[in-house]
Amino acid sequence: MLKTRPGFTLVELLVVIGIIAVLISILLPAMQRARAAARMTACASNQRQILNAILMYANEHRGAYPPDAIAMPNPNNPAVNSDFGWFTKPFVGQYLGTQTDLPYYTTVVALFCPDVGATRVPTQPRFYGGNLGIGYNCHPDARLWKRDRNGRPQARFGSVALPSQMIVLVDANDAADRGSRRWVQVFNGAGTSFFAGYTANPANDATSYRHARRANVGFADGHIENFRSNTPDDNRLNTHRDTGLHAAIVEGRVRYVAQ
């Protein structure tokens, strides 16, 4: 007589399922944190590549930093001028190997923060556009790419004092989703005022702490640091004083104006 092989009872099966569920609940947050840390590292790597491209641009342009944006003839319609941003082919883009000379667009994924992602242009599938998530320091007093509001001349790459403290790139957010290619706001809160065109919305061009409350910042000497916001509602925007990057500026550890 053949003996039947005993199987799992319903209770045993439920216990096994329960154990698996507990293990998943323990491991899943750790995996999510690991993925977030990997994206933050990838973002820092992208910023480092951009900083190297800025250095190459400066070396070929008498030490000048690339402009925020300049109106130039659009290749699709030379009779019309369009704004070519710092990341496009006439400027930083050429040193990163972009394959398009159109304004607003690029083919270089390294220009984007991985937590934002490179968005393909519907009408131009080979190109990326939209929100970079990495902002170039375009504060009106920064003097990286033009004279400041008081007429002080543009800073040159080799003349920046303490380049290890001078901000060039920041994880940036644009609440209006106009592209987030610049960083202007030291903090997004009361007491900040710049001339029109930079802060129509107080959340525009602000620091974004998208990496688990941390923001990557690239400095003039080529190194990257990350700054943590201490406020629980600050995952996306720097909405408070005296926390994260703003606290470092207040304490004098970093600065955003060239001296």
Order of alpha helices (4+ residues) and beta strands (2+ residues): alpha-beta-beta-alpha-beta-beta-beta-beta-beta-beta-beta-beta-alpha
